[in-house]
Amino acid sequence: MEFRDLKKQYEKLKTEIDKEIAEVIENTSFISGSKVKKLEEALAGYVGVKHCISCANGTDALSLALMAWKIGEGDAIFVPDFTFFSTGECPAAEGAVPIFVDVDARTYNLNPERLEEAVRKVLAEGKYTPKAVIAVDLFGQPAEYDKIRAICKQYNLLLLEDGAQGFGGSIGGRMACSFGDISTTSFFPAKPLGCYGDGGAIFTDNDEWAALIRSLAVHGKSGEDKYNNIYIGRNSRLDTIQAAILLVKLKAFQEYEIDAVNQVAERYKRALENSDLLLPEVKDGFISSWAQYTVQLPEKVNREQLQAKMREIGIPTMVYYAKPMHRQGAFAGTDSEQAECPVTEQLCKNVLSLPMHPYMDEEQIAFIAEHLIHYS
């Protein structure tokens, strides 16, 4: 059993994917080929924004957004404490200070009440200037953007949506990666929409930021003269082969994969709802793209022993995430380390992610649920 069965997906899409890859090879247009532009237009249309700029990976997408905003030394950037490292790494790499904020115990996303408390605390201390919030669409579900946007407006903060896991999710019909002033995603293979390597994208309705990010992603070059570099940028381009693969995958993603993965989540819910496990909660009006299906184990359960038993019968499980962001070694001795996030601390002790993808069948789900309940 695969945790995310990319092999089964490829078997279904093989003819179209192989054809698209062959076309790129035959045309030898490996960098910035026409399929990259075609993909960007398709992604912007799907998300519902004016601009999509593809790049090398999701981490670069975050960094390019922060660079466009000139985030740097003395700036405070508010980040969920329960997330992947790059969400906090990127502002720190630009010289800013990540301020880690606790999350909601059921959705795993940024807690708006804790966010406002953190903003007020930074303002009262006066050491840093609050500049932006990075809200993460964790495990596939968009964050509470109505509340987060109101806080950003009140305190004059920019909003960056980290949709690396949320692509395909929505709130009231509005798609993930459209909620931020700038939004980003990742096409890492295990993401809801993944390529066969690294890839990422940036989304915005702002013409000026879009032009700047497009330049920054290619060594800060001028739009008129590729050998006139007007900014200090970086080399962050999506390969044409990856764009070709994503064009095929995006079609399947829209036509049936989002529906299928939500059916899988519903089957998990039915199979596990009478157990002692705490199941993920999707808020009313929200749709998740289910990057992960993450449950919370009872405190009495030894997670490592449970994982070992599941592994013995061929069921892979993962822990996302085992350590809060503010306890990561990279932030030791910095002001970022000073965070009070009791919900995150508890989640890191008892979360467990189960196999999750659109191609799971009922037998697999029943098998996983039966043994998970038995061992927990």
N, C-alpha and C positions, 0 to 999 in steps of 0.2 A: 504493500500500500504506500502511495506517495502522499507527502504532506500537502503538496500542491502539484497536481498531475499535469505537468507540461507536456509529457510524452503523449498522453491521450488527446490533449488539445491539438498537438502537432499532427497526429494521425488524422484528425477530422479536417484540418485545414491544409494538409500537406500539398495537395495539387496547386492550390492558389499561392501558397507561400513559396514553393519551389519555383513557380513561374515568375513571381515578382523578383526573387533573388537572381534568377537567370537573366532577367532583363537588365538589371543593374550591372551584372558582370559583362554582359555583351556590350553594353553602352560605355563601359569603363568610366562611369560617372559616380565615383565612390564618395566624393566629398561635395556637399551642397548641390546634389543633383536635383532634377525637377520633382522627384518624389518627395523630397523634403518640404518644398513649398506646398505641394498638394496635401501632405499630411498636416502641415500647420493650418491650412485653410479648413480642413476637415475637423481638426480639433477645436479651433475657434468656433466653428459653427455648432459643434456638438455642445460645447460648454456655454455658448451664448455670449461671447465677448468679441471685441473688435480685433484684438491682436493675440497671436500665439507665436512665441519665439522658441524654437527647439534648441536644445543644448546637450552637453555631453552626459549629464546625470542630474539627479534631483538635488544633490548637494550644491552643485554649481548653480542650479536654478535659484536656490535660496540666496547664495552669495551674490549673484548678479543683481538680484532685486535690492539687496542691502547696499551694494555699490552704487546703484542708480540713485538711491536716496541719500548717499554720502554719509551713511552710518559710520561712526568712528569713536574715537577716544572720548570718554565722558558721557557717552550715551547709555541709557538703560533700555534694554529690550526685554519684554516680558514673555516668558516661554513656559509651556507646561513642564512640570517636573517629571511626568510620566510619558516619555516619548523616546524615539531613537536619538542617538547622540548628535547627529548632524544638525538638528534643530537648534541646539544650544551652541554647537561648535562654530557655526557660520557667523553669528554676530560676534562671538569672541575672537574669531580670526580677523574680523574687521576692526578690532580694538575696542569694541563695545563691551558692556557688562551684561551678561544674561541674568535676569532676575527670575528665579524659578518659582512657579505658582502651582498650587495644588489643583487636583482634578476632581471631577464628579465620580463617585464610587461606582456608578452603574454604567455610565456611557464612556468613561475613561477619558473624556475630553475636558478641556480647560474649564474650571469652575468660575463663572463670571463674578460671583461675590468675592471669591478669594483674589481675583484679578484686581478688582477695584480697591480692595484693601492694600494690595501690594503697590499699586500706583500711588495711593495716598501716603503710604509709608515712605516711598522714595522721595516724593515731593516734600514731605515734612523734614526728612533728613538733609536734603539739599546737596548731597554729594554728587549725584548724577542727574542728568536731564532725561526724563522719560521721552522716548522718541517713537517707539513702535511696539506692537503686539504681534507675536507669531502664534497664531492659533492653528492647532493640528487637527486634521480630520482622522482621528485614530481608529484603526481597525475597519475603516470603511464608512463610518458615520460622520457627517459634517458636524462641526462644533455649533454652539448656540450663537449664531451670528447676529441675531436681532439684539440680544443683550450685549454681546461683545462690541458690536458696532456702536451702540449707544454710549458705552464707556469710552471708546476711542474718540467719539465726537465730543464728549464732555471734557476730556483732558487733552484734546488736540494731538492724538496719537495716530500714526499710520497703522494700517492693518495688513499684515502679510499672512495669507492663507497657505499653510503647508498641507497641500492635498496629495502628498506622496502615496498615502494609503486610501485616500477618499475619492479618487477619480471614479465617476459613475454614480456616486451618491447624490442625494438631492434633498432640498427642503421645499415643500410646497410646489414642486415642479421646477424649481430653480436649481441648476446643476452645481455641484462642487467644482471648485476652481473658478467660480465667478463671484465669490463673496468678499475677497480681499481687494484692497486698492491695487495690489499685485497678488497673484496666486501662482503657486508652483505645483508641479507634480513630478513623479519619477516613473521611468519605464523599466526599472530593475525587473528581471524576469519573474520574480515572485509577486509583483504588485498586481492589482486588479487588471490593469492593462499593461502588459510587460512585453519587452522586446527580447532579443536573444543576445543581450550584452548589457551595456549601460546606456542610459538615455534619460532625458528630462525635458521639461517645457515650462515656460513662463507665460502667464496670461494677464492681460490688463486692457482696460478701455482707454488708458491715457496714452495719447499719441506721442508725447514727448518722452515719456519713460520707455515706451516700446522702441523708439528709434535709438535711444541711448543704450538700452540693454542689447539690442541687436548689434550695435557697434562694440560694446564691451565684450561680447561673446567671441568676437573675432579680432582680438588684439587691439581693440579700440580704433579700428580703421574708419576712415571717412567713407560715407556712402558713395561719393563721386570718384574717389581715388583710393584703390585698395592698398596702395603703397604710401599713403599719407595717413599716419596714425595720430589721431587727435586726442585720444585718451590712453591711459595705462589700463589695458584690459587683460584678457586671458584667452587661451585657446580652448573653446568649449563648443564644439559643433556636434550635431547628431549625424552619424554616418548614413549615407543614402541606403545602404542595405538594411539598416535598422528601421528607417522610415518605410521602406517597402514592406517589411514584416508587419509593422504597426498598422499600415493601411488595411491589410487583410484582417488583422486581429481586431481593429476598431469596428469593422463591419460586423463581425461575429459578436463582439461585445455589445453593440447596440441592438442587434437583432434578437439575441437569445441568451447571452451569458449572464447579463444582470438579472433577468427573470429567473434563470436557472439557479444561480447562487442564492437568491432569496428563497427559492423553494427548498434548497438544502438547509438553509438556516431555520426555516419553519419546521422541517423534519427533525432537526436537532432539538428544537424547542419542545416539540411533542414527545420526543423520546426521553428527554431529560427533566421535564417540568415537575415530576413528582419525586425527584431526587433531592439530596441535601446540597447540591451544587447551586451556586448563585449564577444565573444565566445573564448574558448581555441584554441590555435594554435599548430598544430603538424608540426614540421619542415620537409622539404623534405628529404626523405630517412629514416625518423624515424617512428617507430610504437609504439604506446602507449598501455599499458595494462589497462588504464583507471581505476585506483584505485578510482578516483573521476571524475565527470564531473562538472567543476567549471566555472561559468560565472561571469562577472563583471557587477554590476548594475549601471544604470545612477546615477549621484550624487544626483539628486532630489528625489530619492526613499529612503524611510525610511525602512531599511532592517528588523528591528524587526517587524514592522507592516506588511510588506509583508509576513514574515515567519508565523506570527499569522494567517493571512488570508488563506495562503496555508494549514496550519495545520487544520484549521476549515473544509476544504473540503477533508481532508485525505491525503494530500501530505506532507511528511516529507522533510525538508531541513536542511542543516548543514552549519556551518561557519568554514572553515579551511583556515586561522587561524585568530583569532580576535585580537591577540597582537603580535607585532614583538618580536623576540627572545631577542634583546638587551634591551627591556623594561620589560622582565620578572623579577619578584621580586627577584629571586635567584641571579640575576646578578647586582642588585642595589648596587652602591658604589664600583663596580669593574671596571677595565679597559675595560671589555667586554661591559659595558654600553655605552661606547663612540663610537658610530657608526652612520654614516650618511647614511641612507637607505630610501630615499624618496619614491621609488617605493613600497617597503614593507609597509611603513606607509599607502600609499594609498590603496594598496590591502587589507589590514586588515580592511579597512572601507567599501569596496564595494564587496568583493567576496561572492559568494553563491554557495554551492554545492548541486546538484540535485540527486534524486535517480538514481543509476547506478549499473547495474549488467548484466550478460549475458542472463538472463531469462526474461527480459522486453519485452512486446509486443508493437505493434504499437499503439494500443488504449491507453495504459498507457502513452506513450511518447507524443501523441497528446494532451491528457488531461492535462498533466503537462505543456506543451508548451503553450497551449491556456490560461491557468490561470496565468502563469508566465508573459506572455506578457500583459494580461489584468491588472494585479496588478502593473506592473512596467511602 
